[in-house]
């Protein structure tokens, strides 16, 4: 399995894996497949600009089987947020998710960031277990899920040494 960072020119790769993620697990994301299918090329290219963070993919035999992103939201005091984490169902349990997350953490460290945050939807216990294994801790901070306010997202954090 190869883990690599996408370049600004690989917007179609990011788009395609994002569509797969949104189709497979719509509850896990704060967007929707319909919303993102409506984006034009300029919008996808804009998402790939370096100031929008890093996008990382897992590749097996030439096929993209997972994705994760990292960026620095303006409202989080300089913390990096891990987002868009997804692994193809056929590849779950192979370590791909941990490798993707670790690559985002490496990028964050390279950028000089120490605090890493991510949001986990209540009920996504498998993701929460993964993040705990990677050193993230649950906080008391939560928010309603963007697409379904009856669901809550919980903040998990990790400090880089």
VOLO-480165 format. One record per residue (C-alpha): residue number from 1; residue in three letters; x, y, z. Coordinates in Angstrom, 2 decimals, padded with zeros to 5 digits, always signed. Each point is the difference from the previous one (the first is absolute). Layout:
<atoms>
<NUM, ALA, <X, Y, Z>>
...
</atoms>
This chain:
<atoms>
<1, UNK, <+000.00, +000.00, +000.00>>
<2, UNK, <+001.29, +003.42, -000.96>>
<3, UNK, <-000.98, +003.12, +001.97>>
<4, UNK, <+000.64, +003.23, -001.83>>
<5, UNK, <-000.92, +003.66, +000.00>>
<6, UNK, <-001.94, +001.27, -002.96>>
<7, UNK, <+001.37, +002.84, -002.08>>
<8, UNK, <-002.04, +003.02, -001.03>>
<9, UNK, <-000.45, -001.54, -003.45>>
<10, UNK, <-001.63, -003.17, +001.34>>
<11, UNK, <-003.37, +001.60, +000.63>>
<12, UNK, <-001.79, -002.73, -001.99>>
<13, UNK, <+001.48, -002.70, +002.22>>
<14, UNK, <-001.19, +001.83, +003.10>>
<15, UNK, <-003.42, +000.62, -001.55>>
<16, UNK, <-000.49, -003.64, -000.93>>
<17, UNK, <+000.99, -001.41, +003.39>>
<18, UNK, <-002.08, +002.65, +001.72>>
<19, UNK, <-003.04, -001.09, -002.04>>
<20, UNK, <+000.65, -003.61, +001.01>>
<21, UNK, <+000.24, +001.00, +003.66>>
<22, UNK, <-003.18, +002.08, -000.06>>
<23, UNK, <-001.90, -002.79, -001.76>>
<24, UNK, <+001.21, -002.65, +002.46>>
<25, UNK, <-000.29, +001.86, +003.32>>
<26, UNK, <-002.08, +003.18, -000.33>>
<27, UNK, <-000.60, +000.12, +003.78>>
<28, UNK, <+003.72, +000.46, +000.65>>
<29, UNK, <+000.46, +003.24, -001.90>>
<30, UNK, <-001.25, +003.56, +000.27>>
<31, UNK, <-000.74, +000.14, -003.72>>
<32, UNK, <-002.05, -002.08, -002.42>>
<33, UNK, <+000.60, -001.80, -003.26>>
<34, UNK, <-002.57, +002.15, -001.80>>
<35, UNK, <+001.62, +003.21, +001.25>>
<36, UNK, <+003.48, -001.00, -001.08>>
<37, UNK, <-001.09, -001.46, -003.35>>
<38, UNK, <-001.19, +003.51, -000.80>>
<39, UNK, <+003.50, +001.49, +000.45>>
<40, UNK, <+001.72, +001.03, -003.20>>
<41, UNK, <+003.66, -000.47, -000.88>>
<42, UNK, <+000.96, +003.41, +001.40>>
<43, UNK, <-001.48, -000.89, +003.39>>
<44, UNK, <+001.85, -003.31, +000.11>>
<45, UNK, <+003.25, +001.67, -001.02>>
<46, UNK, <-000.50, +002.62, +002.72>>
<47, UNK, <-000.32, -002.74, +002.62>>
<48, UNK, <+003.43, -001.30, -001.02>>
<49, UNK, <+001.89, +003.28, +000.57>>
<50, UNK, <+002.77, -000.32, +002.61>>
<51, UNK, <-001.68, +002.51, +002.30>>
<52, UNK, <-002.93, -002.45, +000.23>>
<53, UNK, <+002.23, -002.56, +001.69>>
<54, UNK, <+001.03, -003.49, -001.01>>
<55, UNK, <-001.89, -002.85, -001.66>>
<56, UNK, <+001.42, -003.49, +000.44>>
<57, UNK, <-000.97, -003.21, -001.78>>
<58, UNK, <+000.62, -003.71, +000.52>>
<59, UNK, <+000.72, -001.87, -003.23>>
<60, UNK, <+000.02, -003.76, -000.57>>
<61, UNK, <+000.93, -001.40, -003.41>>
<62, UNK, <-000.62, +003.37, -001.62>>
<63, UNK, <-003.45, +000.46, +001.56>>
<64, UNK, <-000.79, +002.69, +002.56>>
<65, UNK, <-001.52, -001.78, +003.01>>
<66, UNK, <-000.04, +002.75, +002.61>>
<67, UNK, <+000.31, +003.71, +000.65>>
<68, UNK, <+000.56, +002.47, +002.82>>
<69, UNK, <+000.54, +003.71, +000.17>>
<70, UNK, <+001.47, +002.49, +002.40>>
<71, UNK, <-000.46, +003.75, +000.19>>
<72, UNK, <+000.08, +002.87, +002.47>>
<73, UNK, <-003.46, +001.50, +000.58>>
<74, UNK, <+000.05, +003.69, +000.91>>
<75, UNK, <-002.19, -000.54, +003.07>>
<76, UNK, <+002.09, -002.68, +001.78>>
<77, UNK, <+003.00, +001.98, +001.29>>
<78, UNK, <+002.53, -001.47, -002.42>>
<79, UNK, <-000.93, -003.65, +000.52>>
<80, UNK, <+000.10, -002.31, -003.00>>
<81, UNK, <-003.25, -001.81, -000.71>>
<82, UNK, <+000.06, -003.49, -001.48>>
<83, UNK, <-002.99, -000.33, -002.32>>
<84, UNK, <-001.39, -002.03, -002.86>>
<85, UNK, <+001.43, -003.24, +001.42>>
<86, UNK, <-001.33, -002.98, -001.97>>
<87, UNK, <+001.17, -003.49, -000.98>>
<88, UNK, <-001.69, -002.22, -002.56>>
<89, UNK, <-002.05, -002.66, +001.84>>
<90, UNK, <+002.05, -002.79, -001.60>>
<91, UNK, <+003.18, +001.49, +001.49>>
<92, UNK, <-001.23, +000.66, +003.53>>
<93, UNK, <+002.00, -001.80, +002.64>>
<94, UNK, <+003.22, +000.11, -002.06>>
<95, UNK, <+001.59, +002.95, +001.81>>
<96, UNK, <-000.73, +002.43, -002.83>>
<97, UNK, <-001.91, +002.43, +002.23>>
<98, UNK, <+002.83, +000.18, +002.53>>
<99, UNK, <+002.55, +000.60, -002.75>>
<100, UNK, <-002.13, +002.76, -001.52>>
<101, UNK, <-000.44, +001.72, +003.34>>
<102, UNK, <+003.70, -000.32, +000.82>>
<103, UNK, <+000.90, +001.69, -003.30>>
<104, UNK, <-002.28, +002.94, +000.88>>
<105, UNK, <+001.65, +000.16, +003.44>>
<106, UNK, <+003.42, +000.04, -001.65>>
<107, UNK, <-001.11, +002.87, -002.26>>
<108, UNK, <-001.30, +001.90, +003.05>>
<109, UNK, <+003.32, -000.43, +001.80>>
<110, UNK, <+001.89, +001.20, -003.10>>
<111, UNK, <-002.18, +003.13, +000.04>>
<112, UNK, <+000.84, +000.62, +003.65>>
<113, UNK, <-003.41, -000.87, +001.43>>
<114, UNK, <-000.27, -001.85, +003.30>>
<115, UNK, <-003.73, -000.35, +000.59>>
<116, UNK, <-001.98, -002.35, -002.25>>
<117, UNK, <-003.77, -000.24, +000.13>>
<118, UNK, <-002.68, -002.08, -001.68>>
<119, UNK, <-003.72, -000.52, +000.32>>
<120, UNK, <-001.64, -003.41, +000.34>>
<121, UNK, <-003.72, -000.57, -000.45>>
<122, UNK, <-001.65, -001.73, +002.96>>
<123, UNK, <-000.42, -003.66, -000.82>>
<124, UNK, <+003.10, -000.18, -002.22>>
<125, UNK, <+001.70, -002.13, +002.64>>
<126, UNK, <+002.49, -001.58, -002.38>>
<127, UNK, <+001.41, +003.43, -000.92>>
<128, UNK, <+000.11, +001.10, +003.64>>
<129, UNK, <+001.97, -003.17, +000.93>>
<130, UNK, <+002.47, +000.64, -002.83>>
<131, UNK, <+000.58, +003.57, +001.11>>
<132, UNK, <+000.49, -001.05, +003.63>>
<133, UNK, <+002.63, -002.53, -001.15>>
<134, UNK, <+001.73, +002.87, -001.83>>
<135, UNK, <+000.17, +002.09, +003.17>>
<136, UNK, <-003.10, +002.16, -000.34>>
<137, UNK, <-002.06, +000.69, +003.10>>
<138, UNK, <-003.70, +000.78, +000.18>>
<139, UNK, <-001.04, +003.43, +001.26>>
<140, UNK, <-003.29, +001.31, +001.32>>
<141, UNK, <-000.40, +002.21, -003.07>>
<142, UNK, <-002.76, -001.03, -002.41>>
<143, UNK, <-002.13, +001.50, -002.72>>
<144, UNK, <-003.03, -000.99, -002.04>>
<145, UNK, <+000.81, -001.84, -003.23>>
<146, UNK, <-000.32, +002.33, -002.99>>
<147, UNK, <-002.23, -002.33, -002.02>>
<148, UNK, <-002.00, -001.51, +002.87>>
<149, UNK, <-000.39, +002.17, +003.10>>
<150, UNK, <-001.37, -002.99, +001.92>>
<151, UNK, <+003.57, -001.41, -000.08>>
<152, UNK, <+002.91, +001.41, +001.99>>
<153, UNK, <+003.64, +000.25, -000.98>>
<154, UNK, <+002.56, -000.27, +002.79>>
<155, UNK, <+003.41, +001.67, -000.04>>
<156, UNK, <+003.11, -002.10, +000.53>>
<157, UNK, <+003.46, +001.58, +000.38>>
<158, UNK, <+003.64, -000.99, -000.04>>
<159, UNK, <+003.08, +002.02, +000.81>>
<160, UNK, <+003.12, -000.65, -002.04>>
<161, UNK, <+003.24, -000.30, +001.98>>
</atoms>
